[in-house]
Amino acid sequence: MTGTMAHTSGMTWLGIFRMGLVQTALGAIVVLTTSTMNRVMVIELALPAMLPGALVAYHYALQFLRPRWGYGSDGGRRRTPWIIGGMAALALGGIGSAIATAVMATHLLAGIGLAIIAFTLIGAGVGAAGTSLLAMLATHVQFNRRGAAATIVWMMMIAGFVITTLTAGHFLDPFSVWRLVAVTSAVSVIAFVLTLLAVWGLEQDSMRAAPSAEAAAEKPPFWQALGEVWADRQARRFTIFVFVSMLAYSMQDLILEPFAGLVFGLTPGETTKLSGVQNGGVFCGMLLVALAGGAGLGIGSLRAWTVAGCLASAFALVGLIAAGAAGPPWPLQPTVFALGMANGAFAVSAIGSMMGLAAKGTASREGVRMGMWGAAQAIAFGMGGLAGAVLSDAFRLLGAGTVSAYTTVFAGEAVLFVIAAWLALSAIGNEDQKRSATSDDDAFAAHVPAGGYPRAGASVPGAVAHG
């Protein structure tokens, strides 16, 4: 009885906020390695966009291991060591990527070698920390709080993007590669210390009952567990939707700053701030859905917000195409902000559904499910970033002008968002938007057995409705 009550009490709102601080720290390092570094390589060092694109794709490819990490943490008592270890690797990788970029200016091959090592650490760190954090939320947060928890944690990650890009953009001018190393090192160290403070003492044994010896003995091999999750029709459809939508989301990641630098003549600091504007839009889009879909307003379902966000993202990309044609007179920052806001609206709606779906099906598979969706997202991000960079280079080699090369990629991205909107109609079922007349707290208690885990196949009403 005690174990059940401890689990039912779940993670407090302060605990959820502390988990959000970890996402803030993670986002602070990632945004510098995936946006600022690639801009410096392409513009300041005059290297092909394919190089940073390949490095980013490589670090995402390493996240194929996310389901395995999630499977391992499903059988353990604590996920905190995975979070701390992952963030340590990520911080070292962030510093290493800046040093590698600086070395490339004088010794290209040596710099590329260092970059491969650095992005190995980044990929492993993001996968280990990110998967464990999501699984920890899925197991420790009450069902009625999961939608709100997802919104809080992701908004705090976007806040990390915004704060880092705006602050780093200020300190990067006047630019030099060693100034880049100093700024990135400071951000990485601060992020790791913030993580240690955020998770210190957060995960207590009383928050999650340990699996019984019988349950541990019955735990299937990894591939069998993954196959069971993939056999779930809704989980499989949602995985496909995540892949397509994230592919569309990421195609402009590695070309937006070079586009702004070449077409609008912005400096490294100014394009870094532009990324801050975009992430500010993402933050506002997430806040809009949280306030309109929750907070007692109940405007629109998760599926409706997801579809609308995908279509609005496609429309904003048409605005970027127009920006390329019009040049500096076009309001670039408002267009980028609109793109970010649309991206945020669809992303937080999908995340709300993800948090609910993670607890469905076979018990103690939260880590595997989160890992599978995280792997789909990572693969899509890697392919999208690389595809955007490679296609922009390829179109220029085929004779297209710089502007045409970038806007063609933006057009392809818009088409993918339209496809993602169509996929969302079947990937996110109506049942995930329905509220139950039963209170969420009663529903949570009714579906948690003495061992502390939801029963296999239990459907908890209202799990996602507050997202």
N, C-alpha and C positions, 0 to 999 in steps of 0.2 A: 504493500500500500504506500509505503513511504517513497519507494522508487517511482511509482506512478505519479504521485503528487509532485515530486521534484521535477519530473519531466513535464507535467502539465503546466507547472509555473512557467517553464520555458525561459527563453532569453528576454531580459527586460529591454525596454526602449533604449536605455543607456547602453546596454550591451550591443544592440543593433547599430547604434550610432558609432560605437567603437569598431565594429566590423567595417562600417563605412569608412572609417579613417584608414583602415588597411587598403581599401580600394582607392582611396585618395592617394596614398603613397604609391601604390602600384601604377596608377594612371600618370602620376607625376614623372616617373622614370620612362614609361613606355612612350609618352607623347614626344619626348625629346629624341628617342632613338628611331621612331618611325616617321617623324615629320621634319624636324630641324636637321638631323644628320643627312637625310637624303637630299634636302635642298642644298646643303653645303657641298656635298659631293657633285651634284649636277651643275650648280651655278658657279660657286667659288673655285672648285677644283676642275671644272669642265670635264667631268667623267660621264660616261653613258648612264642614262637613267636605269638601264638594265642592272647595273651593279648594286645600288641600294635596293632595287626591287628584288633581286635574287637573295640578298642578305635577309630582308624582311620575310620573304617567302620561306627561307630556310628555317628561321626561328619559329614560324608557324607550323612548318612541317614536323618539327620536333614534338608538337603538341598532339600528334597522333597517340601519344602515350597517356593522354588525359583519362580515357576510360580505365586504363590499368591503374593509374594513381587513385582514381575514385574507388575502384574495386578494393584496393589495398586498405584505404582509409575506412571503408565500410566495415571491415572486420576488426578495426582497432578501437581503443578507448578514447584516443585524443587525436585531433587534427592540427592542434597548435604547432607542433614541431614541423609539420609539413609547410605551414604558412611561413614560419620564421626562416626555415631553410630555403624555401623558394624565394623569399624576399632578399635574403643574403646573396643568393646567386644572381638575382635580377640587378641588385645594386652594383655588384662587381661587373656584371655585363654592361651596365649603362656607362660606368666609368671607362671600361675597356673600349667601348664603341667610340667614345670621344677621342681617346688616345689613338685608336686605329685611324680615325679620320684625319687627325693631325699628322700622323706618320705618312699617310698617303700623299700628302703635299710634296714630300721629298723622296720617299721610297715606296712606290706604289705596291709592289708585290708583298713587301713586308707588312704594309698597312692592311692589305687584303687578308693576309694570314692572321693578323691580330683580330681583324673584324670577324672572321669566321669563329674564332675562339669566343669572342665577346658575345656574338649572337647565339652561340650554343648555350651560354649561361643565361642569356635573356629568355630564350625559348623554354629551357628547363625551369627557370625560375617562375615565369608567368604561369606555366602549366601546373606546377606543383602548388604554388600559392593560390592561384585562382580557383582550381578545382576543389581544393580543400576548403576554401572559404565558402564557396557555394554549397558544398555538401554540409558544412557546419550550419549554415543558415537553414537548409532544408530539414535538418534533424533537430535543431535546438529551438527554432522559432515556432510558436503556436500557429496552427493553420489559419486562424482569423487574422494573424498579423503578417502573413507571408507576402501578400501583395504590397502592403505598405513598406515592409522591410526591403523588398526588391527595389522599390522606387527610391527609398532613402539611400541605400547602398550605391545604386547606380548614379544617382544625382551627385553623391559625394565623389564618385570616381570622375565624373565630368567636371566637378569643381576642381579636382586635382589637375585635370587638363588645362582648364581656364587659368587658374592661379599660376601654374608653372609656365605656360606659354607667354602670358602677359608679363610676368616677373622676369623670366629668362630673356624675353625679347628686349626688355629694358637694359639688362646687364650685358647683352651680347654686342651692343653697339658702343663704340666703334669695333667692328668685328676683327677677330684674329682666331686662328685655329686653337691656339693655346688658351685664349679667353673661353672658347667653347669647352675645353677640357675642364677649366676651373669651375665654370657654371654648372656643368653636368655633374662633376664630382660633388659639389655642394648639395645639389638637389638629391643625388643618390644617397648620400650619408644622412641627410635630414629625413628622407623617406624611410630608411631602415630604422632609424631611432624612433620615428613616429610609430612604426609597426610594432616594435618591442613594447612601447608604452601602451599601445592600444590592446594588445592581446594578453598582457601580463595579468595572470590570475583570472582571465575571462572564462576559460573552459574548465569548469569544475566537474568532478566525478558525479556530483548530484544532479547535473544538468542532463545527463544521458545515462541511462542504465546500461551496464555492460551486457553484451549478448550472452545468453546462457551457453553452457558447454554443449548442450544438445544442438542449439542453433548453429554454433561454430562448426560442429562436426558435420552438419548437413549443408554447409556452404558449398555450392558447386564450384568447379574450376572456372577460371576467368572467362574463357571463350563460351562456356555454357551460359554463364550469367549474362554476358553481352548478347548472346543469341536470344535469350528470354526477353530482354528489353527490346531488341530489334523486332521480335515477333509481335509486339504490341502495335496494332495498326495505327493508333493515334500518335504514339511515340515516333513511329517511323515516318509518318506524314509530317510531323512537326520538325523532324530532323531535316527533311528535304526543304521545307520552307525556310528554316534557319540558314541552310547552305545558300540558297538562291538570294535571299534578302541580304545576307552578309556579304555575298559576292558583289552585289550592286553597291552596298554601303561602302566597300573598301576600295573600289576601283579608282577613285579620285585621291586616295590618301597620299600617294607618292607623286602626284602630278599637279595638285592644286597649288602648292607653294611655288614650284618652278613655273607654272602657268602665270601666276600673279607676278613673279619676278621678271619673266621675259616679256609678257604682254603689257603689264601695267608699270613696269620699272620699279617695283618695290624692293627695298633692301632686305637682308636677312632678318633683321629685327622686325621690320614691318610685316614680312610674310609670316613670321612666327606669331606675331600679334593677330594676324588674320586667322590662323588656326585657333587662336583663343576666341575670336569672334564666332567661328563656326561651333566650337564646343560650348560657347555661351548659348548659342541657339539650341543645341542639343539639350542643355540644362533646362531652358525655358520650355521646350517641347515636352520634356518629362514632367515638369511641374504642372503644365497645362492639363495633361492627362490625369495626373494625380488629383488635381483640384476639381476638374470637370467630371471625371469618372468616379471619384470617391468623394470624400468630405460631405456626404449627404446629398450631393447634387445628382449623381447617377446619370449623367449625360453620356449616352453612348455605351456600347459594350466593348469588351477588350478586342473582339474581332473587328468591330466597326472602326475603332481607333487605329488598329494595325493596318487595315486596308486603306483608310484615309491617309495615314502617314506615308505609306508606300507611294500612293498616287501623288501626294503633295511633293514628295522627294523627286519624283520624275518631272513634275512641273518646274521645280526649282532648278533642276539641271538644264532644262530648256532655257532658263534665265542665264545660266553660265555660258551656254552656247551663244546667246545674244550678246553677252559681255565680251566674248572673243571677237565677235563681228564689229561691235561698236567701239571697243577699246576703252581708254581711260575715262571718257565721259560717262560710261555706264556705272551705276552705283554698285560697285563690286561687293563692298562690305554688307549692305542689306541683302544682297542675293545670297551670299555665303551664310549669313545668319538665318535666312529662310530655309536654306538647305539643311542646316543643322537642326532647326526647330522641327522640321518634318521628320528627319531621321530620329530625333529624340522621341517624338510621339509614337512612331511605330515600334521603336526598340523597347520602350518601357512597357508597352502593351504586351509585346511578345514575351518579355521577361516575366510579367505577371502570370501569364499562362504557364511558362516554364516552371515557376515555383510551385504551382499547383500540380502540374503533371508529374513532377519529380517524386511525389509521395504516393502516386497511384501504382497499382500493380503489385508485384511481389515485394514483400517487406524487405527492408535493409538494402535497397538497390538505388538509394538516392545518389550515391557517389558515381555509380555506373551510368545512370541516366544523365546526370549533370556532365559527366565526362564525355558521353557520346555527343551531347549537344554542344559542349565546349569544343570537342574535336571538329565537329561540322563547321562551327563558327571559325575556328582557327584555320582549317583547310581553306575555307572560302576567303578569309582575309588574306592568307598567303597567296592564293591564286589570283584574287582580285587586284591586290597591290602590284604583283608581278605583271599581270596581264595589262594593267593600265600603263605601267612603265614601258613594257616591251612594245605594246601597240603604238604608243606615242613615238617611240624611236623608229619603229618599222614604217609608219606612215610618212615620217620625214625622209627616211631613206628611199621610199618609193616616189618621192618628189612632192609630197604635200607640204604646204607651208607650216610653220610652227603653230599658228593659230588653228589651222584646219586639223592638224594632228591631234591637238588637245580636245577640240570640240567634237571630233568624231568619237573619241573615247567617252566623252560626256553623254553623247547620244546613245551609245551602246548601254551605258549605265542606266539611263532613263528607261530603256526598253526592259531591262532586267527588273527594275522596280515595278513596272506594270505586271510582269509575269509573277513576281512575288505577291502582289496584291491579289491576283487570281488564286494562287496557291493557298493564301491565308484563309480563304473562304472554306476550304475543307480541312486545313491543318488545325484550325482552332475551332473546336465544336461549340455549338450553342450551349451545351450543358455547362461549359466553363464560365458562361456569363450569367447564369441563373443564380439568384440569391435564394436561400432557403428560409422558410418561416421559422425554422429552429435556430436558436442563437448559436453563433460560431463557437463559443466556449463550451456549450453543451455538446455540440457536434464533435469537438476535439476530444472531450473526455469520453464520449461514447465509442470512439474508434481507436482508443489507445488501450491495449491490454496491459496486464500487470508487468510484462517485460519491458514496456516503454516504447514499443514500436507500433505503428499503424498495422492493422490486420491486412493480410494480403487481399487486394481487390477492394479495400474500403474506399468509398468515395465520400469525401468530407465536404458538405455544402458550404458555399461561400469562401472556398479556399483562395480563389483568385479575384473575387468580385471587388475587393477593396484596392486592387492594383491600379 
